[in-house]
Amino acid sequence: MMDEKKRSIGVTLMEGVLRLVGSLPLGYHYFWGKVAAWFMRDVMRYRTDVVMTNLARSFPDKKYGELKAIYRRFYDHLGEIMAEAIWLAGCRGERGVRRFRRQGLVEFTNIGLLNRIYAEGSSAIVMDSHAGNWELLGCFYAAGSDEPMQVDVKDFFVVYKRISNKFWDAILGDNRRTLLAHTEFDGYAESRSVLRLAVMRRKKPSLYVFPTDQYPYKGAAAYDIGRFMHQNTLALGGGVSLACRFGMAVLYMRWEAVEKGRYRVTFVPVCENASGMEPQSIMRKFYDLLEQDIEACPYNYLWSHKRWK
């Protein structure tokens, strides 16, 4: 009990520090993000062998100089992701939402598609990847968009995999939901409990955001989707399995890095109703779309993790 109490005090103190630091302008954080990128890449050499191996195998036709340029830009982008995540800590509640919108960090181009599916009483799986900035997934209700989000916040869920360090799991989880702190949102759903959640809510329209592009961890539903980025690939399929089981719509969440400090998000329909479809065919469509986006902007992807084993 004492350890849990100490951990809670530590989480509270760390979150207080992050909110204080996060209140500084985004440009300040980008400066230190650039420093962090240099340190990870050139001093610490954080997973540099993994990054270069992934890039070389994914772009076999590119010359070494081209790969090196992507490699360097990737680490700069990783530093920007870290900077944006820390800045996000200073965007809490309604005041934070206004700050987030003024910054214009994320723009949704077709929230209306989600609104239509929800208004029809249907549910949807939004298949997300590690392109763009996945730490900003809680910004659906805060970012600029073509129309206001009409999905009730109590029907919105972001699926995540709990990390082993309870302290950082709590810090990251709270930071990701900071823009929704003034709402009734309680929708970060741990991956091991999402099936039970979907069964309980099978008669209610719901929106589930699923991280999809990871190598399957032990016990997770996995699919052989064939070639992705010139490599044989096994992929997580939990979200697709739910969609097929409950007849949900499936959407691909496209993150475009327009420029530093600006992302554009578009929902690309994969299918209107997954019942009767083969999970592998849906996964194949997702990975075809993701591959197109990576080819168009190679640095805008998390190359430092082992996607292929």
C-alpha positions as CSV (number, residue, x, y, z in Angstrom):
1,M,0.0,0.0,0.0
2,M,2.8,2.4,0.9
3,D,4.5,1.8,-2.5
4,E,1.3,2.6,-4.3
5,K,0.9,5.8,-2.2
6,K,4.4,6.9,-3.0
7,R,3.9,6.1,-6.7
8,S,0.7,8.2,-6.7
9,I,2.5,11.1,-5.1
10,G,5.3,10.8,-7.6
11,V,2.8,10.8,-10.5
12,T,1.1,13.9,-9.1
13,L,4.4,15.7,-8.8
14,M,5.6,14.7,-12.2
15,E,2.3,15.7,-13.8
16,G,2.6,19.1,-12.1
17,V,6.1,19.6,-13.5
18,L,5.0,18.6,-17.0
19,R,2.0,21.0,-16.9
20,L,4.3,23.8,-15.8
21,V,6.9,23.1,-18.5
22,G,4.2,22.3,-21.1
23,S,2.7,25.8,-20.7
24,L,5.8,27.2,-22.5
25,P,5.5,27.9,-26.2
26,L,5.7,25.1,-28.7
27,G,8.8,26.7,-30.3
28,Y,10.6,26.3,-27.0
29,H,9.9,22.6,-27.0
30,Y,10.9,22.2,-30.6
31,F,14.3,23.7,-29.8
32,W,14.9,21.1,-27.0
33,G,13.3,18.4,-29.3
34,K,16.0,19.2,-31.8
35,V,18.7,18.8,-29.1
36,A,17.1,15.5,-28.0
37,A,17.1,14.3,-31.6
38,W,20.8,15.1,-31.9
39,F,21.6,13.4,-28.6
40,M,19.6,10.2,-29.5
41,R,21.1,10.0,-33.0
42,D,24.7,11.2,-32.7
43,V,25.6,10.6,-29.0
44,M,23.5,7.9,-27.5
45,R,22.9,6.3,-30.9
46,Y,19.5,5.1,-29.7
47,R,18.5,2.1,-31.9
48,T,20.4,3.5,-34.9
49,D,21.2,0.0,-36.1
50,V,17.4,-0.9,-36.1
51,V,16.5,2.3,-37.9
52,M,19.0,1.9,-40.7
53,T,18.2,-1.8,-41.1
54,N,14.5,-1.1,-41.3
55,L,15.1,1.7,-43.8
56,A,17.5,-0.3,-46.0
57,R,15.1,-3.3,-46.2
58,S,12.0,-1.1,-46.7
59,F,13.6,1.0,-49.5
60,P,15.9,-1.4,-51.4
61,D,16.0,0.9,-54.4
62,K,17.3,4.0,-52.5
63,K,21.0,4.8,-52.4
64,Y,22.9,5.1,-49.1
65,G,22.8,8.9,-49.2
66,E,19.0,8.9,-49.6
67,L,18.6,6.5,-46.7
68,K,21.0,8.5,-44.5
69,A,18.9,11.7,-45.2
70,I,15.7,9.8,-44.1
71,Y,17.5,8.5,-41.1
72,R,18.5,11.9,-39.9
73,R,15.1,13.5,-40.6
74,F,13.4,10.6,-38.7
75,Y,15.3,11.4,-35.5
76,D,14.4,15.1,-35.9
77,H,10.7,14.0,-36.3
78,L,11.1,11.8,-33.2
79,G,12.3,14.9,-31.3
80,E,9.3,16.8,-32.6
81,I,6.9,14.1,-31.3
82,M,8.5,14.3,-27.9
83,A,8.3,18.1,-27.9
84,E,4.6,18.0,-28.9
85,A,3.8,15.5,-26.2
86,I,5.4,17.7,-23.5
87,W,3.7,20.8,-24.8
88,L,0.4,18.9,-24.8
89,A,0.7,18.6,-21.0
90,G,0.1,22.3,-20.8
91,C,-3.3,22.0,-22.7
92,R,-5.6,20.8,-19.9
93,G,-9.3,21.3,-19.9
94,E,-11.4,23.9,-21.8
95,R,-8.6,26.5,-21.6
96,G,-6.2,23.9,-23.0
97,V,-8.5,23.1,-25.8
98,R,-8.6,26.7,-26.9
99,R,-4.7,26.8,-26.7
100,F,-4.5,23.6,-28.8
101,R,-6.9,25.0,-31.5
102,R,-5.0,28.3,-31.7
103,Q,-1.7,26.4,-32.3
104,G,-3.3,24.5,-35.2
105,L,-1.2,21.5,-34.6
106,V,-3.8,19.0,-36.0
107,E,-6.5,19.5,-38.6
108,F,-9.1,16.8,-39.3
109,T,-10.4,17.0,-42.9
110,N,-13.5,14.8,-42.6
111,I,-14.8,14.3,-39.1
112,G,-18.2,14.4,-40.9
113,L,-17.6,10.7,-41.9
114,L,-17.4,9.7,-38.2
115,N,-20.5,11.7,-37.4
116,R,-22.5,10.0,-40.2
117,I,-21.6,6.5,-39.1
118,Y,-22.4,7.4,-35.5
119,A,-25.7,9.1,-36.4
120,E,-26.8,5.9,-38.3
121,G,-26.4,3.9,-35.1
122,S,-23.3,2.1,-36.3
123,S,-19.9,1.5,-34.7
124,A,-16.5,1.9,-36.3
125,I,-12.9,0.7,-35.9
126,V,-10.4,3.4,-36.7
127,M,-7.1,1.7,-37.6
128,D,-4.2,3.9,-36.5
129,S,-0.5,3.5,-37.2
130,H,2.8,5.0,-35.9
131,A,2.8,7.7,-38.5
132,G,2.3,11.3,-37.5
133,N,2.1,11.7,-33.7
134,W,0.1,8.9,-31.9
135,E,0.5,10.8,-28.6
136,L,-2.2,13.2,-29.9
137,L,-4.9,10.7,-30.3
138,G,-7.1,12.3,-27.7
139,C,-7.4,15.5,-29.8
140,F,-10.5,14.4,-31.7
141,Y,-12.7,16.9,-29.8
142,A,-10.1,19.7,-29.7
143,A,-8.5,20.0,-33.1
144,G,-9.7,22.0,-36.0
145,S,-12.1,20.1,-38.4
146,D,-14.6,20.4,-41.1
147,E,-17.4,20.2,-38.6
148,P,-17.7,19.6,-34.8
149,M,-17.3,16.1,-33.5
150,Q,-20.7,14.7,-32.7
151,V,-19.8,11.3,-31.3
152,D,-20.6,11.4,-27.6
153,V,-17.4,11.4,-25.6
154,K,-18.7,8.5,-23.6
155,D,-18.8,6.4,-26.8
156,F,-15.2,7.1,-27.8
157,F,-12.4,4.7,-26.9
158,V,-8.7,4.6,-27.6
159,V,-7.1,1.2,-27.3
160,Y,-3.6,0.9,-25.8
161,K,-1.2,-1.7,-24.5
162,R,-0.2,-1.1,-20.9
163,I,3.5,-0.7,-20.4
164,S,5.3,-2.6,-17.6
165,N,6.4,0.5,-15.7
166,K,3.3,1.6,-13.8
167,F,4.7,5.1,-13.1
168,W,5.2,6.0,-16.8
169,D,2.1,4.1,-17.8
170,A,0.1,6.5,-15.5
171,I,2.0,9.6,-16.7
172,L,1.6,8.8,-20.4
173,G,-2.1,7.8,-20.0
174,D,-3.0,11.0,-18.2
175,N,-1.1,13.2,-20.7
176,R,-2.9,11.6,-23.6
177,R,-6.3,12.4,-22.2
178,T,-5.4,15.9,-21.0
179,L,-7.5,17.6,-23.7
180,L,-10.5,15.7,-22.4
181,A,-10.0,16.3,-18.7
182,H,-13.1,18.6,-18.5
183,T,-15.4,15.9,-20.1
184,E,-16.8,12.6,-19.0
185,F,-14.2,10.7,-21.2
186,D,-12.9,7.5,-19.6
187,G,-12.2,5.7,-22.8
188,Y,-8.6,4.6,-22.8
189,A,-9.2,0.8,-23.1
190,E,-6.4,-1.6,-22.3
191,S,-6.1,-4.1,-25.2
192,R,-6.7,-7.2,-23.1
193,S,-10.1,-5.8,-22.0
194,V,-11.4,-4.4,-25.2
195,L,-13.2,-7.6,-26.3
196,R,-15.3,-7.5,-23.1
197,L,-15.9,-3.9,-23.6
198,A,-17.2,-4.4,-27.2
199,V,-19.4,-7.3,-26.1
200,M,-21.0,-5.0,-23.4
201,R,-21.5,-2.2,-25.9
202,R,-22.6,-4.3,-28.9
203,K,-25.9,-2.5,-29.1
204,K,-24.5,1.0,-28.7
205,P,-22.8,3.0,-31.4
206,S,-19.1,3.3,-30.5
207,L,-15.9,4.6,-32.0
208,Y,-12.7,2.5,-31.3
209,V,-9.2,3.8,-32.3
210,F,-6.9,0.8,-32.6
211,P,-3.1,0.9,-33.0
212,T,-2.5,-1.6,-35.7
213,D,1.0,-1.6,-37.2
214,Q,2.9,-3.4,-34.5
215,Y,4.5,-6.8,-34.5
216,P,2.1,-9.1,-32.6
217,Y,2.9,-9.4,-28.9
218,K,2.3,-12.7,-27.1
219,G,-1.4,-13.7,-26.9
220,A,-2.5,-11.1,-29.5
221,A,-4.5,-12.0,-32.6
222,A,-2.0,-12.1,-35.5
223,Y,-2.4,-12.2,-39.3
224,D,0.1,-12.9,-42.0
225,I,-0.6,-10.1,-44.4
226,G,2.1,-10.9,-46.9
227,R,4.5,-8.2,-48.1
228,F,4.7,-4.8,-46.5
229,M,7.5,-2.5,-47.4
230,H,9.2,-5.3,-49.3
231,Q,9.1,-7.7,-46.2
232,N,7.0,-10.5,-45.1
233,T,4.8,-9.2,-42.2
234,L,2.8,-10.5,-39.3
235,A,0.5,-7.9,-37.9
236,L,-1.8,-7.2,-35.0
237,G,-5.4,-7.9,-35.9
238,G,-7.5,-7.3,-32.8
239,G,-9.4,-4.4,-34.1
240,V,-10.2,-6.1,-37.4
241,S,-11.4,-9.2,-35.5
242,L,-13.8,-7.1,-33.6
243,A,-15.0,-5.3,-36.7
244,C,-15.7,-8.7,-38.4
245,R,-17.4,-10.1,-35.3
246,F,-19.7,-7.2,-34.7
247,G,-20.2,-5.9,-38.2
248,M,-18.5,-2.5,-37.7
249,A,-17.2,-0.1,-40.3
250,V,-13.4,0.1,-40.7
251,L,-11.5,3.3,-41.4
252,Y,-7.8,4.0,-41.9
253,M,-6.5,7.0,-40.0
254,R,-4.1,8.9,-42.3
255,W,-1.6,11.2,-40.6
256,E,0.1,13.6,-43.0
257,A,3.1,15.7,-41.8
258,V,2.3,18.8,-43.7
259,E,5.2,20.7,-42.0
260,K,6.7,21.0,-38.6
261,G,3.9,21.9,-36.2
262,R,1.1,20.9,-38.5
263,Y,-0.5,17.5,-39.1
264,R,-3.5,16.8,-41.4
265,V,-5.7,13.8,-40.5
266,T,-8.1,12.1,-42.9
267,F,-10.3,9.0,-42.4
268,V,-10.1,6.7,-45.4
269,P,-13.0,4.2,-45.6
270,V,-11.8,0.6,-45.8
271,C,-15.3,-1.0,-45.5
272,E,-18.8,0.0,-44.4
273,N,-19.5,-3.3,-42.7
274,A,-16.9,-5.9,-41.9
275,S,-19.3,-8.8,-41.2
276,G,-18.8,-11.6,-43.7
277,M,-15.3,-10.2,-44.7
278,E,-12.0,-12.0,-44.2
279,P,-9.8,-10.2,-41.6
280,Q,-6.8,-10.7,-43.8
281,S,-8.4,-8.8,-46.7
282,I,-9.1,-5.8,-44.4
283,M,-5.6,-5.9,-43.0
284,R,-4.2,-6.0,-46.6
285,K,-6.1,-2.8,-47.5
286,F,-4.9,-1.1,-44.3
287,Y,-1.2,-1.9,-45.1
288,D,-1.5,-0.9,-48.7
289,L,-2.7,2.5,-47.6
290,L,0.0,2.8,-44.9
291,E,2.7,1.8,-47.4
292,Q,1.5,4.5,-49.8
293,D,1.8,7.1,-47.1
294,I,5.2,5.9,-46.0
295,E,6.5,6.0,-49.6
296,A,5.2,9.6,-49.9
297,C,6.8,10.8,-46.6
298,P,9.4,8.2,-45.4
299,Y,10.5,10.0,-42.2
300,N,6.9,10.2,-40.9
301,Y,6.9,6.7,-39.3
302,L,8.4,5.1,-36.2
303,W,11.4,3.3,-37.7
304,S,13.1,2.7,-34.3
305,H,11.0,-0.4,-33.5
306,K,11.3,-3.9,-34.8
307,R,8.2,-4.3,-37.0
308,W,9.6,-7.4,-38.6
309,K,11.1,-10.3,-36.6
